[in-house]
Amino acid sequence: MCPNYPTVIPAHALWHSVYIGLGYLSNEVVTSYNDQVAYDKVQSLVPGTLYESPEYHHILRQQVGLIVWQHPQLVLYTVAAKLGVIGAMFLVFANVGLIAAERVRKPLGLELPFWIGSLSTPCSAYW
């Protein structure tokens, strides 16, 4: 451990992930889904900013806000594309199970905990 090294945020790098996530579709604003793209953007605005520092995340948060404000269509298309992929994956992997779940209904007391658990697990992994 180096006492002179600045502090980094001990939490999930939310704004870094959101920023590079906007590169999921080809566009001119965030050129690719790559960590280097976010780092280069921060360095172009404030050279010398340390990766994962509070200032780094603050800059990316501002950039995400600007993109949402200036390019809402890009954000909408990106979110729609990602939801489409998630939906397609759900249908591929749930395939026969969806048919069986519809034909053989289980009591609500048994089925409800499984649906709640499956819907809440992905979000809780990041918070």
C-alpha positions in Angstrom: 0.0 0.0 0.0 1.3 3.4 -1.0 0.4 6.3 1.3 0.9 8.9 -1.4 -1.4 7.3 -3.8 -4.8 9.2 -4.1 -8.0 7.5 -3.0 -10.1 5.7 -5.5 -13.8 5.0 -5.2 -14.3 1.6 -3.5 -17.7 1.1 -5.2 -18.9 -0.1 -8.6 -17.6 2.1 -11.4 -21.2 3.1 -12.5 -20.5 6.2 -14.7 -17.5 4.5 -16.4 -19.8 1.5 -17.4 -22.7 3.8 -18.4 -20.4 5.9 -20.6 -18.8 2.9 -22.4 -22.2 1.2 -22.7 -23.3 4.0 -25.0 -20.7 2.6 -27.4 -22.7 -0.6 -27.8 -24.0 0.6 -31.2 -21.7 2.2 -33.7 -21.9 6.0 -33.4 -19.8 9.1 -33.5 -20.2 10.1 -29.9 -18.8 7.1 -28.0 -16.9 5.2 -30.7 -16.8 1.7 -29.1 -17.6 -0.4 -26.0 -14.1 -0.1 -24.6 -12.5 1.0 -21.3 -9.9 3.0 -23.2 -12.5 5.2 -24.9 -13.7 6.4 -21.5 -10.2 7.0 -20.2 -9.2 8.9 -23.4 -12.3 11.1 -23.1 -11.5 12.0 -19.5 -7.8 12.7 -20.4 -8.9 14.9 -23.4 -11.0 17.0 -21.0 -8.7 17.1 -17.9 -5.3 15.7 -18.6 -3.6 13.9 -15.7 -6.9 12.7 -14.1 -6.3 9.4 -12.4 -8.3 6.4 -13.5 -11.0 5.5 -11.0 -10.5 8.7 -9.0 -13.6 10.6 -7.8 -12.7 13.3 -10.3 -12.6 10.7 -13.1 -16.2 9.5 -12.2 -17.4 13.1 -11.9 -16.2 13.9 -15.4 -17.8 10.8 -16.9 -21.1 11.5 -15.1 -21.1 15.0 -16.7 -20.4 13.5 -20.1 -23.2 11.0 -19.8 -25.5 13.8 -18.8 -24.4 15.8 -21.9 -25.0 12.8 -24.2 -28.4 12.2 -22.8 -29.3 15.9 -23.3 -27.7 16.3 -26.7 -28.3 12.9 -28.2 -31.4 11.4 -26.6 -32.0 9.3 -29.8 -28.7 7.5 -29.3 -29.5 6.7 -25.7 -33.0 5.4 -26.7 -31.6 3.2 -29.5 -28.9 1.9 -27.3 -31.2 1.0 -24.4 -33.7 -0.6 -26.9 -30.9 -2.6 -28.6 -29.7 -4.0 -25.2 -33.3 -4.8 -24.1 -33.9 -6.6 -27.4 -30.8 -8.7 -26.9 -31.8 -9.5 -23.3 -35.3 -10.4 -24.5 -34.0 -12.7 -27.2 -31.7 -14.4 -24.8 -34.6 -14.9 -22.4 -36.6 -16.5 -25.1 -33.8 -18.7 -26.3 -32.9 -20.0 -22.8 -36.4 -20.2 -21.4 -37.8 -21.9 -24.5 -39.6 -25.1 -23.5 -39.8 -24.0 -19.9 -42.2 -21.1 -20.8 -44.5 -23.6 -22.5 -44.4 -26.0 -19.5 -44.9 -23.2 -17.0 -48.0 -22.1 -18.9 -49.5 -25.6 -19.2 -48.8 -26.8 -15.7 -49.6 -23.9 -13.4 -48.2 -24.0 -9.9 -49.8 -22.5 -6.8 -49.1 -18.8 -6.5 -47.3 -19.3 -3.1 -44.8 -21.5 -4.9 -44.4 -19.6 -8.2 -44.3 -16.0 -6.8 -41.0 -16.3 -4.9 -39.2 -17.7 -8.0 -40.4 -14.8 -10.1 -39.5 -12.2 -7.5 -36.0 -13.8 -7.1 -35.4 -13.9 -10.9 -36.5 -10.3 -11.4 -34.5 -8.8 -8.5 -31.2 -10.7 -8.8 -29.5 -8.9 -11.7 -30.1 -5.4 -10.2 -29.0 -6.3 -6.7 -25.6 -7.5 -8.0 -24.6 -4.0 -8.9 -25.9 -2.1 -5.9 
